Amino acid sequence: MSNTMKRVLLALIGALVLLVALITWLGPRLLGAHVKSRLEADASDALSMQVQVGGSVALRFFPGLHVTVLDVHIRNRGLDVASIGEVHLGIELHSLLHKDLKFQSVHFKNARITIARDKSGQFNTAGPPTPASSSPAADIATVSLADSSLFYTDAKRDNDFSAENCSVEITDLRLTPTTPPDILKTVAFTGHLSCAQMHSRNLAATEVTASVAASGGTLKFDPVALQMFGGHGAGHVTADFTAVEPVYHVHSSISKLQIADFSKTVTPEKIAAGALDFTANLTMHGTPETGVMGTVAGEASLHGNDLLLNIGDLDKEFSNYESTQNFNLIDVGAFFLAGPLGAAVTKGYDYARILKKSEGHTTIRTLISQWKLERGIAQAQDVALATPKNRIAMTGGLNFVNDTYDDVTIALVGPKGCARVEQHVHGSFRKPEVEKPNVITTITGPARKLINKSKSLFGAKCVVFYSGAVQTPQ
């Protein structure tokens, strides 16, 4: 055997001896109850919650030191916060000699995170006040979650949100030691997330993807892509945590939104068909404690052409005075004219009643629904639709702070934009109070001609109800 081979063999034997010695020394420290208790204690201290490891703990040395922990549960004050099927930890070797473990990588699989707020406003993640405590420093190359879900419920504000079957990849995570309220001001990372589906009380999205970055107290999701109501959504979201209260900016759009899918949020019946385009630019600020809805400001719009409405032949209804008195304009306006806000506004509306009594359908040649929002109240800017023979318009506001109609009027308007029939709506979104139609000039035959002639003789002028972009049908 050559000297070179001997040196190689001796080196290999020496490496194996060192490895065996390392395993012998680390084994009692990294396997069994010892590592469980140490991981539980370190994680509990870092989170200020109770962390328990219900499954096994496994050790792997190549390519590097890795610990796999199964069946992890996180609780706070007896309340469930998270359960994690698998946790994979990449540990820096030298940190084993010190009190605090340092991680090169952290990977979670099959995590289920539950954030809940009770009617008193208390979160299940809240702990006793500890002003002197601070979060530990962190500098981790990669953090990921796979096949994981987040569930949020707010009993105080009757709200909920879920993100299911999600994957998150984060790189270069850095966290400076700070007190809990300021954690989001010091964290920095870049990453990507994807979720099979997201749900809130009124909306649902699928195939959600976003690039994510945090730095200097600002969290950005840009770009965001998703599928919603059969249409393709895009946009970006920015959350600024440097102010006294977080400030949020949302820009979103959905192209080719399918009305048939959108209408399922309020009724299982198919009340319409066709495609719409939606855009929104919104700004809001606040916290779950102070509330966010009352600060919403910005614009939202919905528009489309050649839509089909399955609540009867409206032009036939409007052509006859007697039937017009028995027809509610709100039946048309509740869903369509509320536009981008309709899903929230019309939850309590009785569409089954409308569909049961209606025969035939109506083509909507043009629909425009433009709204300006300020302090959580949406004011109609240009809200109208045109059938082959008529126009219907809406004025007033929708108060999302109190969930009420604010001086809402829906009108059948003539060629000059004057109201022929008006109907007023007020009260809550859940139980709206709909007044009877107020017929102003809808009189048929010779009587209408006589009245119109007398008005012209005395110089009578109508008050213009609508002067927006929806043109009078030819």
SULMOTA-V594688 format. One record per helix or strand of 2 or more residues. SS is the DSSP state (alpha for helix, beta for strand). FROM is the first residue (numbers start at 1). LEN is the number of residues. If there is no record, write none. Layout:
# SULMOTA-V594688
SS;FROM;LEN / SS;FROM;LEN
This chain:
# SULMOTA-V594688
alpha;3;28 / alpha;33;15 / beta;50;4 / beta;57;4 / beta;66;11 / beta;79;13 / alpha;93;5 / beta;103;15 / beta;138;17 / beta;159;17 / alpha;180;7 / beta;188;13 / beta;204;12 / beta;218;11 / beta;231;10 / beta;247;12 / alpha;259;7 / beta;272;2 / beta;275;11 / alpha;293;3 / beta;297;13 / alpha;314;5 / alpha;321;5 / alpha;330;7 / alpha;339;7 / alpha;351;7 / beta;362;13 / beta;377;11 / beta;391;9 / beta;404;10 / beta;418;11 / beta;432;3 / beta;438;2 / alpha;445;14
